[in-house]
């Protein structure tokens, strides 16, 4: 369900996110996406050049345990991003409890003339407990979203910050998805957004039901013709391949296995989550394309 207005409640929901700046050290893996409903809120702080989750590891069985403070993500959005230009949400039920996953967009006035034009965003998770001490309100991710040409044109034509703030953009739209994924031991929160920190990227998040990250995957999206079993599930709303997909029962992703005679072969992996750890295994499906596949990252494990 979508809403077109927001109030001071937006700014109140996330003021509680402060913390020391600790880089997420991590290990990594290979990527997927599917599910829907919507809305957001939150508040920025200090500028840094830190990009969350930037380490590697190779394989399939991974357990992560490097401590870091997710509340430090908010420090990556500069104070100058003081124009809340929109918000949207996805509502899910996880382990029998309500969760709202928000995306909130905060723009710097100076970015109106930037090329490419962009806004910062944050992704947060909230519960609905009446007692504030029991309520969950955690930041899951932050980054930059680069506007499509029609939005850039509109923003530059309007230009007036007050009018932009009252517009209430839905920027992630149909590619903002969340699901309660059935792990081996309990349900987990899985979220995908069509953004990261650079252009033409998507992000997959796997988290506990309080929003504490277990793993993330950042992928470079591309307009490629992919063939294989139900290949369209790897496309976003605009037809770009994001190389991952999910629903309540499955998380899968593609990883390049070989390039031969101008054809790139991608092996499909399925993610299993058990006791707050992920592992992956091949599904037996192989996809292929004659188009150029952008270089991909592995999972970051927290």
N, C-alpha and C positions, 0 to 999 in steps of 0.2 A: 504494500500500500504506500502511495507516495503523497508527500505534502509539499505545498509550494511556499509556505511561510515558516519563519523561525524567529524566536525571540531571544531575550536575554538568557533564557534557559540554555541555549547553545553554549554560551560562554561559561555558564556555571557548571555544566556537566563534567568538565575535564580539568578544572583549575587544580585539582588534586594531583596532577602528574608532575612532580618535580623529582629530581634525584641526581646522584653524582653521575658524571659522564664516564661510562665504562664501555670500551669497545667490545662488541661481541666477538670473542675468539671462538672459532668453531671448526667442525669438520664438515665434509660434504658428500653428496650423492648425485643421481640423475632426476623427471617431471609429470601434470593433468588438470580437468574442470567441468561442473554442472549443478544448477539449483536457483530459487528467487523470492523477493519481497523488499521494502526499502525505507531509509532516512539517516541524520548525523549530529555531532557537536564536538567542540574543543578549542584549546587556547595555546598559543605558541610561546617560545622563549628565546634562547640565545643561538646565534649562528655558528655552525662549525662546518667543516668539510667532510665530516664522517659519513660514510655510507654503510648502513647496517649489513652485517653478514658478508664479509669479503675474504673468506679463506677456503682452502680446498682439502679434499681427501678424495679417494677414488671410488670406493666400492659400494658393495651392496649391503653388507651388514654393518650398520653404524649405530653407535650409541653416543649421545652427546651429553656433555656434562660440564661445559665451561660456563661458569657463573657470569652473568652480566645483568645489568639493571635496565629492564625495558622502559622504565619511565624516562631514561636518558634520551630516548628517541625524540622526545619533544624538544630537546635542546638543539636538534638539527634544523628546526624551522626558525628562521630569523625573526626578531621582534618587528622588523619592518613589514612582515607579512600580516598586516592588520586589517585586510579587507575580507570578511567572510562572505564569499560570493555564492555559496551553495552548500547543500548537504543532502545526503540520501542514506537509506538504511535497508538492512535485510534482517527480518525477525526469524529466529529458529528456536526450537526446543531441544535442549541438550541434557541428557541424563535426567529428564523429567522437569527441567527448569527452563524458564524463559531467558533468552539472550537476544539482545539487539546489537548487531554489528553496524557501526556508523562509518560513513566516509564524510569528512568535513574538508572544505576547500578554502584555503587562506592565501590571498594574493597580495603581492607587493605592488603598490602603484607604479613603481619603476619598471615592472615587468610588462606593462601594457605595450610599451614600445620595443620590448626585447624581441629578438628574432633567433630562434622560434619563441613565441609567446607561451607563457606557462603559469601555473599556479602550484603552490605547495598543497599537500593533502596530508591528513592523518586518518588512520583507521583505528577505531576504538571498539571495545566491547563492554556492554552494560547489562546488569540484571535489573529486576524490578522489586527488590526487597523493600518493604516499607521502612525498616530500620536502617538508617544510613550506615551504621557500623557493619551491617551484614551485606550491604549492596556491593556488587562488583562493578568497578569502573576502571578499566585498564587500557592503556595504549598498546596496539599491536604492531603498527607499522607507520612509517612516514616516507615521503618522497616528493617527486615533482611529477605533475601531469602536464603534458604538452598539448595545447589546444589544437583541434582540427581547424582547417582553414576558415570554415564558416563561423566558428566561435571567435577566432582571432579577429575576423573582419567586424563582427558585431561589437566586440569589446573595444576595438579602436574607434569605431564610429560613435559609440556611446561615450566612452572615455571618462565620463563623470563617475568618480568612485562611489558616490552616494547612490546613483542609479544602478551601478553594477552590484552593489551590496543587496539591493532590493530585488534583483532579478531572480535569485535562487536557482542557479544552474544544477541540473543533473548531468554530471560529466562522465561518470563511470557507466551509468545506465544499465543496459542488458548484460554487460560483461562484469558487473559487480555481483558476485554470487557467493552464497554461503550454504553449508549443509552440516547436519549433525552426522558425522561419519561413524559407523559402527565398528569400533576396534575390537580386538580380541577380548579385552577386559571391560571396556566401557565405551561411551560415545565421546568423540573428540570434535572440536570445531575446525572446519576446513573452509577457507576463504580464498577467493581469487579476485584480483583487480587488474584492469588493463593499464598498469603503470608500474614504474619502479623509480629510478632516478634519471634515466636517460630516455630518449625518444624510442618508440616502437619496442616497448617491453611489456611483459606481464609478470605478475607475482602470485605465487601460491603460498599460502600460510597454513600450517598444521599446528594446532594449539590445544592445550587442555581447556576444560570448560570455563576456566577463569580468564582465558586469553593468554596464558603463559605460553610462549612459543616453544614448540618442540622442533620444528624444522621449517625452513622457507626455501622456495625455489624461484629464482629470477630467470626469465627466459627472454631471448630476443625473438620477437615475432616477425613473420615474413609472409608475403603473398606468394605461396607456392602451391603447386598442384600435387597433392598427396594421394597416393592410392594404397588401398589396404582395407582391412575389415573395419567398416563403419568409420572411415577416415574423417568424415565431416565433424565428428565429435571433438576433434582437435582444433577446429576453427572457432574464432571469436565471431561476434555479431557482424563484423565488417568483412569477414572472409579471410582474415589473417590466421595463419597457423600459429598457435601458442605452445604446442608440443606437450600439453598436459590437459587432463580432464578429470572430473570427479562427480560423484553423487553420494548418497547415504551409504552405499554398499561397496564402493570401489574408488580407488585413486590410482590412476595410471599416467605414465609419461613416456616420451620417446627419447631415445638416445642414439646418435649416429653409431652404427656398428662397422660400416665399411663404405667406401666409394669405389665403384668399379665401372669402367667404360662409360663414364659420364652420368652414372646413376648412383644416387645416395640411398643407402639402405638404413632404416631406423628400426631398432629393436624396441618392442614395447615391454615396459616393466610395470609391475603392480606393487604398490606400497602397502605394507602391513604395519599397523600401529598396535603395540602391546606394551602395557606398563610404562607409558610415556616414552617409548623408544620406537623408532621406525626401522624396518628392514625392507628390502626389495627383492623381487624375483621375476624372472622372465615369464611372460604369459604365453610365449610361442608365436605371437603375432609379429610379423615384420612388415613395415611400410616402406614405400619407395617414392622417390621423386627425381625428375631430371633437372629440377631447379636448384639454385644455390641455397644451401641451408646455412643460416648464420651460426657462428660459433656459440655454443651454449655453456652455461655454468652447471655445476653440480649442486645438489642440496647443501644448504648450510644447516648444521645440526647444533642445537643450543643445549 
